[in-house]
Amino acid sequence: MPLIKDGRHVADKWIKLDSEAEVPAGVSIIVSLDRWQSEKEALLGLDLELGVLLESNESPELIEDDLNKLSLVALNFPAFGDGRAYSYARILKERYGFEGEVRAVGDVLYDQIQLMERCGFDTLKIESEATLRSLKRNKSADVNVFYQPTGDGEATASSLRKRLIESHKELGYHKAS
């Protein structure tokens, strides 16, 4: 399935390995948290780019001490209503300062993409045909004023409203009560 970065399809150099799969030479690999925890030293000795896939019940705190060894953290969206990965992306980028790639995988839907990017996701692995069709059809952002604050620096609706009220007060448009 396609990998999206900055609104464009890009080549995916990463291979997701099952828990028992042999590690191929000279590739970038993504492993489960369980495999990472049980084979960390062996994987680090292979001199490959390494990534870890976190399921929605696996917090980034479990790999906090290893982030400097990882080039990618993939966060799974198992279902539409499970939004824990949004928080995990923000934790990785804002609290831990993770500079590697944060990837959304699983149930990545079109109407969630903009917030995913605002929360710190760098790439999106799209599996839904409906999402792919929507991406082809809609090239520009649907929303440009946000309610949710994130670490991307975009102003929220409430901060814009507050600025507008303050500017009206300065210009004498607002009557004191």
C-alpha positions as CSV (number, residue, x, y, z in Angstrom):
1,M,0.0,0.0,0.0
2,P,1.1,3.6,-0.6
3,L,3.2,5.6,1.7
4,I,2.3,9.3,1.9
5,K,4.8,12.0,3.0
6,D,4.0,15.7,2.6
7,G,0.9,14.9,0.6
8,R,2.9,12.8,-2.0
9,H,3.4,9.2,-2.6
10,V,7.0,8.2,-1.7
11,A,8.9,4.9,-2.0
12,D,9.0,2.9,1.2
13,K,12.4,1.6,2.1
14,W,11.2,-0.1,5.3
15,I,10.2,-3.8,5.6
16,K,8.0,-4.9,8.5
17,L,9.2,-8.2,9.8
18,D,7.0,-10.7,11.5
19,S,8.1,-12.0,14.9
20,E,9.9,-15.1,13.5
21,A,11.1,-13.8,10.1
22,E,14.7,-13.8,9.3
23,V,16.4,-10.4,9.0
24,P,17.3,-9.7,5.4
25,A,20.7,-8.0,4.8
26,G,21.0,-4.4,3.9
27,V,17.4,-3.2,4.5
28,S,15.7,-1.0,6.9
29,I,13.4,-3.0,9.2
30,I,10.4,-2.5,11.5
31,V,9.9,-5.0,14.3
32,S,7.3,-5.4,17.0
33,L,7.9,-4.1,20.5
34,D,8.1,-7.7,21.7
35,R,10.8,-8.6,19.2
36,W,12.7,-5.4,19.9
37,Q,12.7,-6.1,23.6
38,S,13.8,-9.7,23.2
39,E,16.4,-9.2,20.4
40,K,17.6,-5.7,20.8
41,E,21.3,-6.4,21.2
42,A,21.3,-8.8,18.2
43,L,19.4,-6.2,16.0
44,L,21.7,-3.4,17.0
45,G,24.6,-5.5,16.0
46,L,23.3,-5.8,12.4
47,D,24.1,-2.2,11.5
48,L,20.7,-1.6,9.9
49,E,18.2,1.2,10.2
50,L,15.8,0.1,12.8
51,G,12.2,0.9,13.6
52,V,9.7,-0.3,16.1
53,L,5.9,-0.8,15.7
54,L,3.9,0.2,18.7
55,E,0.4,-1.1,19.0
56,S,-2.2,1.2,20.5
57,N,-1.8,-0.4,24.0
58,E,2.0,0.1,23.9
59,S,3.1,3.5,25.1
60,P,6.3,5.2,23.8
61,E,7.5,5.2,27.4
62,L,8.4,1.5,26.8
63,I,11.1,2.6,24.2
64,E,12.0,6.0,25.7
65,D,15.6,4.9,26.5
66,D,16.1,3.4,23.0
67,L,14.8,6.3,20.8
68,N,18.4,7.3,20.0
69,K,18.9,3.9,18.4
70,L,15.8,4.0,16.3
71,S,15.2,5.7,13.0
72,L,11.4,5.1,12.9
73,V,8.5,4.5,15.2
74,A,5.3,3.2,13.6
75,L,2.1,3.8,15.6
76,N,-0.8,1.6,14.8
77,F,-4.4,2.8,14.5
78,P,-6.3,-0.5,14.9
79,A,-9.7,1.1,14.5
80,F,-11.3,4.5,13.7
81,G,-12.3,5.2,17.4
82,D,-8.8,4.4,18.9
83,G,-6.9,7.6,19.0
84,R,-4.1,6.8,21.4
85,A,-1.6,7.0,18.6
86,Y,-2.3,10.8,18.3
87,S,-1.1,11.2,21.8
88,Y,1.9,8.9,21.3
89,A,3.0,10.9,18.3
90,R,3.0,14.1,20.3
91,I,4.8,12.4,23.2
92,L,7.5,11.2,20.8
93,K,8.0,14.6,19.1
94,E,7.3,17.1,21.9
95,R,8.3,15.3,25.1
96,Y,11.1,13.1,23.9
97,G,12.3,15.2,21.0
98,F,12.4,12.2,18.7
99,E,13.9,13.3,15.4
100,G,13.3,10.1,13.4
101,E,10.2,9.2,11.3
102,V,6.9,8.8,13.1
103,R,4.6,6.7,10.9
104,A,0.9,6.1,11.1
105,V,-0.2,2.6,10.1
106,G,-3.4,0.6,10.3
107,D,-6.8,2.3,9.9
108,V,-5.6,5.6,8.5
109,L,-8.7,7.4,7.2
110,Y,-8.8,10.5,5.0
111,D,-10.6,12.8,7.5
112,Q,-7.9,12.0,10.1
113,I,-4.9,12.8,8.0
114,Q,-4.6,16.5,8.7
115,L,-4.7,16.0,12.5
116,M,-2.2,13.1,12.2
117,E,0.2,15.5,10.5
118,R,-0.4,18.2,13.1
119,C,0.3,15.7,15.9
120,G,3.7,14.8,14.5
121,F,3.3,12.0,12.0
122,D,5.8,12.3,9.2
123,T,4.5,9.5,7.0
124,L,1.2,7.6,6.6
125,K,0.8,4.0,5.4
126,I,-2.5,4.1,3.6
127,E,-4.4,0.8,3.4
128,S,-7.9,2.0,2.7
129,E,-9.0,2.3,-0.9
130,A,-11.5,4.9,0.1
131,T,-8.8,7.1,1.6
132,L,-6.6,6.7,-1.5
133,R,-9.6,7.8,-3.7
134,S,-10.2,10.8,-1.4
135,L,-6.5,11.8,-1.5
136,K,-6.6,11.7,-5.4
137,R,-9.8,13.8,-5.5
138,N,-8.9,16.4,-2.8
139,K,-5.5,18.0,-3.1
140,S,-5.9,20.9,-0.7
141,A,-6.6,21.0,3.0
142,D,-10.2,21.0,3.9
143,V,-9.8,22.8,7.3
144,N,-7.4,25.7,8.1
145,V,-8.7,26.7,11.6
146,F,-8.3,24.2,14.3
147,Y,-9.9,23.6,17.8
148,Q,-7.2,21.2,19.0
149,P,-3.8,22.7,20.1
150,T,-0.8,20.7,19.0
151,G,2.9,21.2,18.8
152,D,2.9,22.4,15.2
153,G,2.4,26.1,16.2
154,E,-0.8,26.6,14.2
155,A,-3.2,29.0,16.0
156,T,-6.4,27.5,17.4
157,A,-9.9,29.0,16.9
158,S,-9.9,30.2,20.6
159,S,-6.5,31.9,20.2
160,L,-7.6,33.6,17.0
161,R,-10.9,34.7,18.6
162,K,-9.0,36.1,21.6
163,R,-6.6,38.0,19.3
164,L,-9.6,39.5,17.4
165,I,-11.3,40.7,20.6
166,E,-8.1,42.3,21.8
167,S,-7.5,44.1,18.5
168,H,-11.1,45.3,18.6
169,K,-10.6,46.7,22.1
170,E,-7.4,48.4,21.0
171,L,-9.3,50.1,18.1
172,G,-12.1,51.1,20.4
173,Y,-14.7,48.8,18.8
174,H,-15.5,47.0,22.0
175,K,-17.6,48.7,24.7
176,A,-16.6,48.2,28.3
177,S,-19.4,46.9,30.4
